[in-house]
Amino acid sequence: MKSKHRKIRKLWYAVILVLIASICICLGILFAVNQKKKNTAAAISTPTASATAVPSVSAVPSASPSEEPSEAPSEEPAEDTAETAPAEVPAAESASSLSSEFTDTSSLLILANKKNRLPEGYVPADLVDAGIPCTNGSALMRSPAAAALQQMYNAAAADGVSLAISSAYRSESYQSSLYYNYVSMYGEAGADTISSRPGYSDHQTGLAADFVEGGDADFNESFENTASGKWLASHAHLYGFIMRYPQGKDGITGYNYEPWHFRYVGTDNASAIYSAGADETFEEYYQVPGGDYAS
């Protein structure tokens, strides 16, 4: 009987052990499943975060293309306006009322001053080498002016004066560079007293020349006291040249006194102007508009 009870007791122990083992196994399985769910949730949440970060980065480059078109067109018109501002429409219109002898490009009296613009891009058709010493190597002038200049050079040499020039004909593009260089140094108002705006230069006619001696008096009022300055003031008209910008006439010519700048107009015209007075201007003699720019 005792033996039978022992067997039953052992059997219950075995059942209890099996139940305990089963419970542990179930708990282990539940723990593993729960851990797997946590890992899966973490794995899913990570790519979601990176996916939302991508649009925020791509938003930056998408903004810059939209800015470039709005900036470029707004700048270009402003630059074009600045470049075309110097165009002197009123001055060009005033030239149309002049006699053809002052507007015909073949005339020796073609007028270039602050009220009268030359044809745009004008280049004389009969340019030749000036034919006398030039401190810049060489210079061009219209054929009749160059021939007269050479005669004047020989006459001065016979009197013991050696004439030389620094420049004669200047293209409109060269004058533009020269003028705006002065503007950068002195401002527009200052530049306008010593240099012509492109298209308004006496030099572009191919009939003007600047004389020099290679000293401190070059391009200064004191040039009038040099051997060349004195000889030219007294003799230039005999060879068809006039002092283009006499002293005290800046309100008429538009430029300060330049005793080194001479303009060829032909012997008869130059002698007539000189006879009217040593300081007679082209504008006064021919009664043509002068002075400052119209605008």
Backbone as CSV, one residue per row, in Angstrom:
resi,resn,N_x,N_y,N_z,CA_x,CA_y,CA_z,C_x,C_y,C_z
1,MET,0.841,-1.199,0.000,0.000,0.000,0.000,0.870,1.240,0.000
2,LYS,1.882,1.206,0.857,2.818,2.315,0.941,3.553,2.482,-0.381
3,SER,3.876,1.448,-0.958,4.598,1.458,-2.246,3.734,2.082,-3.316
4,LYS,2.402,1.797,-3.273,1.486,2.362,-4.265,1.380,3.867,-4.079
5,HIS,1.367,4.329,-2.846,1.296,5.769,-2.582,2.556,6.488,-3.045
6,ARG,3.657,5.833,-2.906,4.914,6.427,-3.355,4.914,6.615,-4.874
7,LYS,4.404,5.608,-5.562,4.365,5.695,-7.026,3.461,6.846,-7.456
8,ILE,2.309,6.976,-6.777,1.376,8.056,-7.144,2.021,9.425,-6.871
9,ARG,2.697,9.494,-5.735,3.342,10.763,-5.382,4.410,11.119,-6.415
10,LYS,5.216,10.148,-6.815,6.254,10.390,-7.821,5.636,10.842,-9.143
11,LEU,4.482,10.225,-9.452,3.816,10.597,-10.706,3.369,12.060,-10.666
12,TRP,2.829,12.488,-9.506,2.411,13.893,-9.377,3.618,14.833,-9.453
13,TYR,4.697,14.403,-8.849,5.931,15.229,-8.946,6.356,15.421,-10.400
14,ALA,6.237,14.306,-11.131,6.637,14.357,-12.547,5.731,15.300,-13.332
15,VAL,4.401,15.181,-13.027,3.435,16.065,-13.720,3.712,17.521,-13.403
16,ILE,3.970,17.755,-12.119,4.234,19.145,-11.702,5.486,19.690,-12.379
17,LEU,6.524,18.846,-12.464,7.778,19.266,-13.134,7.535,19.574,-14.606
18,VAL,6.693,18.689,-15.229,6.377,18.914,-16.650,5.632,20.235,-16.823
19,LEU,4.665,20.492,-15.906,3.909,21.755,-15.995,4.819,22.978,-15.804
20,ILE,5.705,22.835,-14.807,6.635,23.948,-14.569,7.516,24.191,-15.789
21,ALA,8.001,23.075,-16.372,8.856,23.195,-17.571,8.077,23.820,-18.720
22,SER,6.797,23.375,-18.846,5.965,23.932,-19.933,5.736,25.426,-19.754
23,ILE,5.491,25.777,-18.495,5.274,27.208,-18.204,6.527,28.028,-18.530
24,CYS,7.684,27.501,-18.180,8.958,28.227,-18.473,9.178,28.377,-19.967
25,ILE,8.853,27.255,-20.657,9.016,27.308,-22.128,8.088,28.351,-22.726
26,CYS,6.839,28.374,-22.254,5.868,29.367,-22.777,6.291,30.797,-22.471
27,LEU,6.779,30.947,-21.239,7.252,32.295,-20.885,8.428,32.714,-21.761
28,GLY,9.314,31.753,-22.021,10.461,32.061,-22.897,10.035,32.451,-24.304
29,ILE,9.039,31.681,-24.801,8.539,31.978,-26.159,7.894,33.365,-26.200
30,LEU,7.065,33.654,-25.185,6.413,34.977,-25.136,7.435,36.108,-25.060
31,PHE,8.478,35.906,-24.288,9.528,36.928,-24.176,10.226,37.164,-25.517
32,ALA,10.534,36.053,-26.198,11.211,36.167,-27.507,10.349,36.892,-28.529
33,VAL,9.039,36.547,-28.516,8.126,37.203,-29.472,8.019,38.683,-29.189
34,ASN,7.914,39.023,-27.930,7.812,40.432,-27.541,9.062,41.220,-27.916
35,GLN,10.223,40.606,-27.724,11.499,41.263,-28.087,11.593,41.485,-29.593
36,LYS,11.102,40.467,-30.335,11.139,40.582,-31.797,10.273,41.742,-32.280
37,LYS,9.101,41.892,-31.604,8.207,43.008,-31.978,8.861,44.352,-31.729
38,LYS,9.575,44.428,-30.587,10.256,45.700,-30.265,11.323,46.023,-31.307
39,ASN,12.104,45.003,-31.680,13.166,45.219,-32.684,12.576,45.632,-34.026
40,THR,11.446,44.971,-34.369,10.800,45.300,-35.659,10.300,46.733,-35.664
41,ALA,9.698,47.143,-34.537,9.194,48.526,-34.432,10.323,49.528,-34.540
42,ALA,11.460,49.209,-33.901,12.617,50.112,-33.963,13.167,50.204,-35.366
43,ALA,13.192,49.029,-36.047,13.712,49.011,-37.430,12.831,49.812,-38.349
44,ILE,11.517,49.728,-38.113,10.579,50.465,-38.976,10.665,51.959,-38.728
45,SER,10.824,52.360,-37.468,10.864,53.788,-37.134,12.113,54.457,-37.663
46,THR,13.239,53.782,-37.810,14.493,54.375,-38.282,14.411,54.814,-39.735
47,PRO,14.013,53.949,-40.709,13.888,54.424,-42.095,12.849,55.504,-42.261
48,THR,11.808,55.482,-41.419,10.798,56.536,-41.534,11.394,57.891,-41.240
49,ALA,12.275,57.951,-40.233,12.911,59.214,-39.879,13.809,59.681,-40.983
50,SER,14.599,58.770,-41.610,15.505,59.168,-42.686,14.737,59.584,-43.916
51,ALA,13.585,58.945,-44.127,12.785,59.298,-45.299,12.236,60.695,-45.174
52,THR,11.906,61.120,-43.983,11.373,62.473,-43.813,12.473,63.503,-43.882
53,ALA,13.739,63.097,-43.635,14.840,64.049,-43.689,15.202,64.408,-45.109
54,VAL,15.004,63.518,-46.058,15.404,63.759,-47.455,14.697,64.955,-48.058
55,PRO,13.353,65.050,-47.929,12.700,66.230,-48.499,13.192,67.535,-47.908
56,SER,13.546,67.559,-46.635,13.986,68.806,-46.028,15.310,69.263,-46.604
57,VAL,16.169,68.324,-47.008,17.446,68.686,-47.627,17.237,69.130,-49.063
58,SER,16.402,68.437,-49.796,16.185,68.771,-51.206,15.472,70.097,-51.368
59,ALA,14.877,70.593,-50.309,14.182,71.892,-50.395,15.159,73.025,-50.619
60,VAL,16.425,72.881,-50.199,17.405,73.959,-50.366,17.776,74.171,-51.817
61,PRO,18.188,73.085,-52.575,18.501,73.327,-53.978,17.309,73.766,-54.801
62,SER,16.110,73.350,-54.418,14.954,73.769,-55.201,14.709,75.261,-55.072
63,ALA,15.206,75.883,-53.986,14.996,77.322,-53.795,15.948,78.128,-54.642
64,SER,17.210,77.671,-54.864,18.181,78.471,-55.580,17.866,78.633,-57.055
65,PRO,17.368,77.578,-57.787,16.987,77.827,-59.165,15.904,78.871,-59.299
66,SER,14.994,78.950,-58.332,13.925,79.944,-58.438,14.440,81.351,-58.209
67,GLU,15.603,81.500,-57.519,16.149,82.823,-57.260,16.920,83.355,-58.453
68,GLU,17.672,82.487,-59.163,18.549,82.946,-60.248,17.810,83.675,-61.355
69,PRO,16.706,83.123,-61.884,16.012,83.852,-62.943,15.494,85.205,-62.493
70,SER,15.099,85.324,-61.211,14.538,86.606,-60.766,15.600,87.665,-60.623
71,GLU,16.896,87.267,-60.390,17.952,88.250,-60.207,18.553,88.685,-61.533
72,ALA,18.814,87.739,-62.433,19.527,88.053,-63.674,18.821,89.095,-64.531
73,PRO,17.516,88.921,-64.835,16.868,89.926,-65.672,16.830,91.301,-65.038
74,SER,16.750,91.377,-63.693,16.633,92.689,-63.051,17.941,93.457,-63.112
75,GLU,19.106,92.752,-63.238,20.395,93.446,-63.280,20.735,93.932,-64.677
76,GLU,20.484,93.124,-65.711,20.911,93.458,-67.058,20.318,94.759,-67.591
77,PRO,19.020,94.994,-67.441,18.487,96.273,-67.915,19.137,97.471,-67.238
78,ALA,19.477,97.319,-65.954,20.097,98.437,-65.235,21.434,98.777,-65.852
79,GLU,22.211,97.740,-66.249,23.510,97.992,-66.855,23.353,98.612,-68.235
80,ASP,22.389,98.126,-69.025,22.163,98.697,-70.348,21.790,100.166,-70.252
81,THR,20.957,100.510,-69.261,20.546,101.902,-69.083,21.735,102.787,-68.765
82,ALA,22.654,102.269,-67.909,23.826,103.053,-67.525,24.712,103.312,-68.724
83,GLU,24.836,102.311,-69.625,25.713,102.463,-70.768,25.123,103.414,-71.811
84,THR,23.816,103.396,-71.987,23.212,104.224,-73.018,22.887,105.632,-72.533
85,ALA,23.087,105.885,-71.226,22.745,107.192,-70.672,23.451,108.353,-71.349
86,PRO,24.789,108.218,-71.735,25.479,109.348,-72.325,24.980,109.750,-73.708
87,ALA,24.085,108.962,-74.335,23.611,109.293,-75.669,22.980,110.688,-75.654
88,GLU,23.462,111.553,-76.528,23.038,112.961,-76.531,22.033,113.208,-77.658
89,VAL,20.820,112.786,-77.507,19.807,112.950,-78.549,19.532,114.411,-78.878
90,PRO,19.343,115.287,-77.861,19.086,116.696,-78.183,20.229,117.324,-78.963
91,ALA,21.499,116.963,-78.629,22.639,117.540,-79.329,22.651,117.114,-80.779
92,ALA,22.339,115.858,-81.045,22.333,115.362,-82.410,21.265,116.088,-83.228
93,GLU,20.135,116.425,-82.601,19.069,117.124,-83.302,19.481,118.555,-83.637
94,SER,20.259,119.201,-82.783,20.660,120.573,-83.048,21.577,120.653,-84.256
95,ALA,22.345,119.582,-84.511,23.266,119.577,-85.637,22.516,119.585,-86.961
96,SER,21.288,119.046,-86.966,20.532,118.947,-88.212,20.136,120.321,-88.746
97,SER,20.137,121.346,-87.888,19.756,122.683,-88.332,20.939,123.468,-88.896
98,LEU,22.135,122.908,-88.821,23.327,123.586,-89.325,23.427,123.489,-90.842
99,SER,24.185,124.405,-91.402,24.483,124.353,-92.827,25.282,123.091,-93.120
100,SER,25.149,122.574,-94.319,25.811,121.322,-94.690,27.334,121.417,-94.609
101,GLU,27.899,122.625,-94.719,29.345,122.751,-94.638,29.882,122.380,-93.260
102,PHE,28.979,122.376,-92.261,29.383,122.004,-90.901,29.001,120.570,-90.544
103,THR,28.243,119.920,-91.409,27.809,118.545,-91.142,28.301,117.543,-92.179
104,ASP,28.682,118.024,-93.345,29.189,117.141,-94.402,30.550,116.579,-93.972
105,THR,30.667,115.268,-93.940,31.908,114.651,-93.449,33.106,114.899,-94.357
106,SER,32.886,115.340,-95.573,34.007,115.640,-96.464,34.466,117.093,-96.343
107,SER,33.693,117.920,-95.608,34.008,119.338,-95.463,35.138,119.562,-94.465
108,LEU,35.973,120.562,-94.740,37.041,120.929,-93.802,36.485,121.698,-92.605
109,LEU,35.219,122.079,-92.682,34.591,122.810,-91.588,33.626,121.929,-90.792
110,ILE,33.688,120.633,-90.966,32.814,119.746,-90.204,32.977,120.045,-88.713
111,LEU,31.845,120.202,-88.038,31.869,120.668,-86.658,31.655,119.528,-85.661
112,ALA,32.554,119.453,-84.697,32.401,118.510,-83.580,32.605,119.304,-82.301
113,ASN,31.532,119.535,-81.586,31.634,120.179,-80.275,30.525,119.634,-79.384
114,LYS,30.324,120.207,-78.230,29.380,119.644,-77.266,27.916,119.783,-77.676
115,LYS,27.669,120.577,-78.694,26.307,120.718,-79.195,26.083,119.936,-80.485
116,ASN,27.144,119.456,-81.084,27.033,118.832,-82.399,27.835,117.541,-82.457
117,ARG,27.119,116.440,-82.541,27.747,115.126,-82.567,28.063,114.700,-83.996
118,LEU,29.197,114.030,-84.148,29.548,113.460,-85.438,28.674,112.235,-85.702
119,PRO,28.551,111.807,-86.966,27.793,110.573,-87.242,28.371,109.423,-86.426
120,GLU,27.507,108.575,-85.907,27.958,107.488,-85.040,28.964,106.588,-85.755
121,GLY,30.100,106.376,-85.095,31.144,105.510,-85.654,31.896,106.121,-86.820
122,TYR,31.790,107.438,-86.996,32.423,108.102,-88.140,33.934,107.885,-88.185
123,VAL,34.427,107.478,-89.381,35.857,107.342,-89.641,36.135,108.037,-90.970
124,PRO,36.985,109.066,-90.990,37.294,109.753,-92.247,37.847,108.775,-93.286
125,ALA,37.448,108.984,-94.531,37.854,108.051,-95.594,39.260,108.304,-96.113
126,ASP,39.828,109.489,-95.833,41.115,109.850,-96.431,42.230,109.997,-95.387
127,LEU,42.230,109.151,-94.377,43.271,109.213,-93.345,44.612,108.736,-93.891
128,VAL,45.669,109.501,-93.563,47.035,109.145,-93.948,47.952,109.445,-92.768
129,ASP,49.180,109.019,-92.848,50.132,109.326,-91.790,50.345,110.839,-91.712
130,ALA,50.407,111.357,-90.496,50.552,112.811,-90.315,51.860,113.323,-90.893
131,GLY,52.882,112.515,-90.857,54.123,112.866,-91.557,55.105,113.736,-90.803
132,ILE,54.886,113.971,-89.496,55.866,114.708,-88.710,56.114,113.917,-87.416
133,PRO,57.165,114.241,-86.652,57.461,113.487,-85.435,56.257,113.406,-84.487
134,CYS,56.044,112.204,-83.951,54.940,111.966,-83.019,55.481,111.212,-81.813
135,THR,55.221,111.713,-80.648,55.754,111.099,-79.431,55.126,109.741,-79.148
136,ASN,53.994,109.452,-79.783,53.353,108.142,-79.622,53.636,107.217,-80.802
137,GLY,54.693,107.517,-81.536,55.098,106.664,-82.656,54.612,107.178,-83.986
138,SER,53.306,107.289,-84.152,52.741,107.798,-85.395,51.320,108.281,-85.128
139,ALA,50.806,109.046,-86.087,49.439,109.561,-85.960,48.852,109.702,-87.351
140,LEU,47.528,109.686,-87.421,46.832,109.813,-88.697,46.083,111.138,-88.758
141,MET,45.972,111.669,-89.972,45.152,112.851,-90.215,44.533,112.719,-91.597
142,ARG,43.506,113.495,-91.834,42.957,113.530,-93.182,44.012,114.083,-94.129
143,SER,43.996,113.628,-95.342,45.051,113.935,-96.305,45.383,115.425,-96.445
144,PRO,44.406,116.321,-96.635,44.753,117.740,-96.775,45.371,118.323,-95.510
145,ALA,44.918,117.866,-94.352,45.464,118.356,-93.091,46.904,117.868,-92.907
146,ALA,47.177,116.629,-93.281,48.522,116.078,-93.147,49.502,116.810,-94.062
147,ALA,49.071,117.126,-95.269,49.945,117.839,-96.214,50.276,119.232,-95.676
148,ALA,49.270,119.913,-95.131,49.488,121.248,-94.570,50.363,121.162,-93.320
149,LEU,50.175,120.132,-92.522,50.984,119.958,-91.315,52.459,119.790,-91.660
150,GLN,52.730,119.057,-92.688,54.120,118.846,-93.099,54.757,120.143,-93.599
151,GLN,53.985,120.943,-94.326,54.484,122.242,-94.766,54.779,123.145,-93.567
152,MET,53.871,123.112,-92.590,54.055,123.926,-91.393,55.270,123.453,-90.601
153,TYR,55.471,122.160,-90.541,56.634,121.604,-89.837,57.932,122.098,-90.473
154,ASN,57.975,122.080,-91.797,59.181,122.540,-92.506,59.418,124.026,-92.300
155,ALA,58.340,124.815,-92.291,58.476,126.260,-92.089,58.981,126.552,-90.679
156,ALA,58.466,125.839,-89.692,58.903,126.034,-88.310,60.373,125.626,-88.166
157,ALA,60.737,124.532,-88.802,62.128,124.063,-88.736,63.073,125.105,-89.311
158,ALA,62.625,125.777,-90.374,63.442,126.826,-90.983,63.627,127.994,-90.027
159,ASP,62.692,128.169,-89.087,62.792,129.218,-88.071,63.452,128.713,-86.790
160,GLY,63.935,127.479,-86.830,64.636,126.915,-85.672,63.732,126.292,-84.631
161,VAL,62.480,126.032,-85.010,61.526,125.421,-84.077,61.182,124.012,-84.554
162,SER,61.329,123.057,-83.677,61.049,121.668,-84.033,59.675,121.262,-83.503
163,LEU,58.727,121.171,-84.410,57.364,120.812,-84.011,57.210,119.293,-83.869
164,ALA,56.374,118.902,-82.945,56.042,117.484,-82.757,54.624,117.397,-82.223
165,ILE,53.976,116.272,-82.481,52.623,116.065,-81.996,52.579,114.796,-81.139
166,SER,51.548,114.719,-80.297,51.356,113.508,-79.499,50.201,112.682,-80.043
167,SER,49.229,113.342,-80.680,48.087,112.630,-81.258,47.408,113.503,-82.290
168,ALA,46.631,112.863,-83.147,45.837,113.579,-84.142,44.464,112.904,-84.204
169,TYR,44.217,112.094,-85.227,42.931,111.400,-85.303,42.777,110.407,-84.149
170,ARG,41.566,110.401,-83.582,41.204,109.409,-82.568,39.871,108.779,-82.959
171,SER,39.795,107.477,-82.888,38.538,106.792,-83.186,37.543,107.038,-82.057
172,GLU,36.288,106.799,-82.338,35.254,106.996,-81.324,35.455,106.044,-80.148
173,SER,35.885,104.809,-80.430,36.094,103.840,-79.353,37.262,104.241,-78.468
174,TYR,38.332,104.780,-79.088,39.476,105.235,-78.294,39.069,106.433,-77.430
175,GLN,38.298,107.339,-78.018,37.852,108.513,-77.276,36.976,108.094,-76.102
176,SER,36.197,107.056,-76.284,35.352,106.554,-75.209,36.196,106.075,-74.029
177,SER,37.267,105.331,-74.333,38.157,104.846,-73.272,38.822,106.006,-72.552
178,LEU,39.266,106.972,-73.337,39.945,108.140,-72.775,39.007,108.945,-71.877
179,TYR,37.817,109.205,-72.383,36.860,110.030,-71.638,36.456,109.373,-70.322
180,TYR,36.100,108.098,-70.374,35.638,107.440,-69.149,36.770,107.186,-68.162
181,ASN,37.998,107.204,-68.635,39.128,107.161,-67.714,39.194,108.463,-66.919
182,TYR,38.966,109.590,-67.613,38.920,110.891,-66.931,37.737,110.958,-65.967
183,VAL,36.611,110.377,-66.371,35.436,110.367,-65.498,35.754,109.636,-64.194
184,SER,36.488,108.527,-64.303,36.840,107.766,-63.108,37.758,108.550,-62.182
185,MET,38.531,109.476,-62.746,39.468,110.256,-61.947,38.859,111.554,-61.424
186,TYR,38.064,112.240,-62.270,37.591,113.581,-61.916,36.069,113.705,-61.833
187,GLY,35.357,112.647,-62.165,33.911,112.750,-62.225,33.482,113.285,-63.584
188,GLU,32.210,113.157,-63.926,31.745,113.571,-65.251,31.914,115.065,-65.495
189,ALA,31.573,115.885,-64.500,31.682,117.339,-64.670,33.125,117.753,-64.930
190,GLY,34.065,117.167,-64.192,35.474,117.491,-64.394,35.978,116.986,-65.721
191,ALA,35.590,115.777,-66.091,36.026,115.194,-67.363,35.531,116.016,-68.547
192,ASP,34.307,116.568,-68.435,33.730,117.329,-69.541,34.486,118.620,-69.845
193,THR,35.298,119.103,-68.913,36.049,120.346,-69.157,37.365,120.093,-69.869
194,ILE,37.817,118.823,-69.865,39.139,118.531,-70.446,39.108,117.467,-71.528
195,SER,37.982,116.802,-71.694,37.907,115.732,-72.685,36.512,115.682,-73.287
196,SER,36.429,115.199,-74.509,35.137,115.095,-75.196,34.500,113.744,-74.953
197,ARG,33.197,113.759,-74.896,32.474,112.496,-74.852,32.628,111.822,-76.222
198,PRO,32.562,110.495,-76.262,32.713,109.813,-77.555,31.687,110.295,-78.576
199,GLY,32.187,110.622,-79.780,31.310,111.132,-80.839,31.307,112.643,-80.950
200,TYR,31.869,113.331,-79.944,31.867,114.802,-79.925,33.281,115.385,-80.009
201,SER,34.252,114.547,-80.289,35.644,114.993,-80.250,36.116,115.614,-81.560
202,ASP,36.804,116.735,-81.432,37.430,117.391,-82.583,38.457,116.461,-83.226
203,HIS,39.084,115.629,-82.418,40.097,114.705,-82.939,39.496,113.675,-83.891
204,GLN,38.243,113.309,-83.675,37.626,112.295,-84.531,37.423,112.781,-85.956
205,THR,37.465,114.098,-86.169,37.329,114.633,-87.527,38.546,114.312,-88.375
206,GLY,39.677,113.991,-87.720,40.914,113.750,-88.467,41.588,115.038,-88.892
207,LEU,41.120,116.177,-88.329,41.637,117.489,-88.716,42.324,118.219,-87.562
208,ALA,42.432,117.568,-86.415,43.011,118.215,-85.231,44.256,117.480,-84.768
209,ALA,45.160,118.238,-84.109,46.386,117.640,-83.580,46.783,118.334,-82.288
210,ASP,47.371,117.573,-81.381,47.911,118.112,-80.133,49.430,118.202,-80.252
211,PHE,49.965,119.409,-80.068,51.408,119.629,-80.180,52.077,119.536,-78.812
212,VAL,53.282,119.022,-78.789,54.038,118.846,-77.541,55.509,119.176,-77.774
213,GLU,56.225,119.360,-76.667,57.674,119.565,-76.741,58.436,118.526,-75.925
214,GLY,57.685,117.672,-75.225,58.335,116.639,-74.430,58.791,117.115,-73.065
215,GLY,58.192,118.209,-72.564,58.565,118.743,-71.262,57.368,118.922,-70.346
216,ASP,57.599,119.627,-69.253,56.545,119.830,-68.262,55.389,120.681,-68.778
217,ALA,55.641,121.449,-69.829,54.591,122.333,-70.355,53.571,121.594,-71.217
218,ASP,53.868,120.353,-71.567,52.942,119.595,-72.406,51.584,119.462,-71.730
219,PHE,50.532,119.801,-72.483,49.148,119.711,-72.006,48.878,120.631,-70.810
220,ASN,49.643,121.689,-70.715,49.435,122.718,-69.695,49.325,124.073,-70.379
221,GLU,48.704,125.024,-69.697,48.578,126.360,-70.274,49.939,126.996,-70.528
222,SER,50.946,126.555,-69.777,52.292,127.115,-69.958,52.902,126.744,-71.308
223,PHE,52.230,125.868,-72.076,52.724,125.535,-73.414,52.784,126.779,-74.288
224,GLU,51.946,127.770,-73.967,51.944,129.006,-74.747,53.285,129.723,-74.698
225,ASN,54.084,129.445,-73.670,55.385,130.112,-73.512,56.548,129.333,-74.110
226,THR,56.258,128.136,-74.649,57.325,127.346,-75.271,57.588,127.853,-76.681
227,ALA,58.710,127.436,-77.257,59.051,127.842,-78.624,57.970,127.385,-79.603
228,SER,57.501,126.169,-79.413,56.458,125.644,-80.308,55.152,126.411,-80.115
229,GLY,54.789,126.661,-78.854,53.544,127.359,-78.560,53.518,128.762,-79.149
230,LYS,54.621,129.481,-78.994,54.689,130.852,-79.521,54.652,130.855,-81.046
231,TRP,55.393,129.948,-81.668,55.446,129.916,-83.130,54.077,129.568,-83.703
232,LEU,53.414,128.572,-83.129,52.100,128.156,-83.621,51.061,129.268,-83.468
233,ALA,51.086,129.967,-82.351,50.108,131.036,-82.116,50.219,132.128,-83.167
234,SER,51.425,132.341,-83.689,51.653,133.422,-84.653,51.595,132.977,-86.104
235,HIS,51.850,131.691,-86.372,52.000,131.244,-87.754,51.035,130.151,-88.217
236,ALA,50.377,129.476,-87.297,49.570,128.311,-87.683,48.505,128.652,-88.723
237,HIS,47.900,129.843,-88.611,46.829,130.210,-89.539,47.318,130.296,-90.980
238,LEU,48.609,130.584,-91.148,49.171,130.681,-92.500,49.153,129.333,-93.220
239,TYR,49.009,128.272,-92.463,49.008,126.912,-93.025,47.647,126.221,-92.836
240,GLY,46.645,127.020,-92.462,45.279,126.497,-92.383,44.840,125.997,-91.021
241,PHE,45.627,126.264,-89.969,45.295,125.789,-88.626,44.869,126.940,-87.708
242,ILE,43.913,126.668,-86.830,43.493,127.636,-85.818,43.647,127.008,-84.435
243,MET,43.886,127.840,-83.413,43.849,127.352,-82.045,42.377,127.114,-81.725
244,ARG,42.040,125.864,-81.470,40.627,125.510,-81.365,39.982,126.001,-80.073
245,TYR,40.744,126.058,-78.970,40.168,126.438,-77.676,40.972,127.572,-77.047
246,PRO,40.714,128.822,-77.493,41.461,129.987,-76.985,41.177,130.271,-75.515
247,GLN,42.010,131.101,-74.931,41.893,131.437,-73.519,40.651,132.288,-73.256
248,GLY,39.957,131.981,-72.163,38.802,132.764,-71.761,37.548,132.509,-72.565
249,LYS,37.550,131.487,-73.413,36.395,131.218,-74.273,35.743,129.868,-73.967
250,ASP,35.998,129.347,-72.765,35.459,128.031,-72.430,33.935,128.012,-72.420
251,GLY,33.305,129.140,-72.135,31.848,129.207,-72.168,31.294,129.097,-73.576
252,ILE,32.140,129.372,-74.568,31.734,129.315,-75.979,32.137,127.993,-76.614
253,THR,33.383,127.582,-76.366,33.875,126.333,-76.976,33.468,125.108,-76.155
254,GLY,33.254,125.329,-74.845,32.921,124.209,-73.978,34.125,123.573,-73.319
255,TYR,35.329,124.086,-73.615,36.551,123.487,-73.070,37.487,124.550,-72.499
256,ASN,38.307,124.131,-71.557,39.324,125.012,-70.993,40.346,125.396,-72.065
257,TYR,41.107,126.396,-71.782,42.159,126.892,-72.675,43.160,125.775,-72.991
258,GLU,43.381,125.551,-74.298,44.331,124.539,-74.747,45.224,125.134,-75.843
259,PRO,46.338,125.752,-75.475,47.223,126.370,-76.476,48.000,125.364,-77.319
260,TRP,47.798,124.075,-77.051,48.488,123.032,-77.815,47.597,122.356,-78.862
261,HIS,46.281,122.635,-78.815,45.326,121.952,-79.695,44.988,122.840,-80.896
262,PHE,45.372,122.371,-82.084,45.112,123.126,-83.315,44.291,122.291,-84.282
263,ARG,43.412,123.013,-85.004,42.465,122.368,-85.904,42.637,122.924,-87.313
264,TYR,42.699,122.022,-88.275,42.840,122.432,-89.675,41.470,122.758,-90.261
265,VAL,41.354,123.952,-90.861,40.110,124.367,-91.520,40.363,124.879,-92.938
266,GLY,41.609,124.835,-93.379,41.969,125.384,-94.690,42.574,126.770,-94.529
267,THR,43.464,127.133,-95.428,44.208,128.389,-95.308,43.306,129.627,-95.313
268,ASP,42.370,129.678,-96.238,41.500,130.855,-96.322,40.637,131.006,-95.068
269,ASN,40.056,129.930,-94.620,39.209,129.980,-93.426,40.008,130.340,-92.180
270,ALA,41.183,129.747,-92.051,42.014,130.010,-90.868,42.474,131.461,-90.839
271,SER,42.860,131.986,-91.996,43.319,133.382,-92.061,42.178,134.337,-91.734
272,ALA,40.956,134.012,-92.184,39.801,134.859,-91.916,39.470,134.864,-90.426
273,ILE,39.506,133.717,-89.796,39.218,133.616,-88.357,40.286,134.356,-87.557
274,TYR,41.556,134.190,-87.944,42.659,134.844,-87.231,42.573,136.361,-87.371
275,SER,42.155,136.802,-88.528,42.043,138.248,-88.771,40.932,138.868,-87.917
276,ALA,39.938,138.065,-87.555,38.851,138.568,-86.713,39.312,138.750,-85.274
277,GLY,40.437,138.170,-84.930,40.989,138.287,-83.582,41.781,137.030,-83.240
278,ALA,42.901,137.217,-82.557,43.758,136.074,-82.230,43.037,135.059,-81.337
279,ASP,42.039,135.534,-80.599,41.295,134.633,-79.720,39.890,134.351,-80.250
280,GLU,39.664,134.616,-81.532,38.366,134.333,-82.146,38.158,132.821,-82.206
281,THR,36.964,132.378,-81.853,36.683,130.946,-81.880,35.933,130.550,-83.154
282,PHE,35.968,129.298,-83.454,35.226,128.734,-84.585,33.742,129.062,-84.424
283,GLU,33.221,128.837,-83.207,31.802,129.065,-82.947,31.409,130.529,-83.144
284,GLU,32.263,131.447,-82.699,31.956,132.874,-82.834,31.979,133.302,-84.296
285,TYR,32.997,132.885,-85.002,33.159,133.349,-86.385,32.027,132.846,-87.280
286,TYR,31.660,131.564,-87.100,30.641,130.979,-87.976,29.238,131.012,-87.371
287,GLN,29.124,131.585,-86.167,27.814,131.726,-85.532,27.096,130.374,-85.402
288,VAL,27.812,129.415,-84.869,27.231,128.075,-84.684,27.115,127.777,-83.187
289,PRO,26.194,126.895,-82.810,26.000,126.585,-81.384,27.274,126.015,-80.746
290,GLY,27.515,126.428,-79.500,28.666,125.935,-78.756,28.326,125.838,-77.283
291,GLY,29.339,125.859,-76.447,29.109,125.771,-75.015,29.016,124.347,-74.535
292,ASP,28.237,124.152,-73.484,28.171,122.838,-72.837,27.196,121.905,-73.544
293,TYR,27.201,120.655,-73.092,26.292,119.659,-73.659,24.848,120.051,-73.389
294,ALA,23.971,119.637,-74.268,22.560,119.934,-74.097,21.995,119.230,-72.875
295,SER,22.571,118.074,-72.528,22.115,117.335,-71.342,23.230,116.446,-70.840
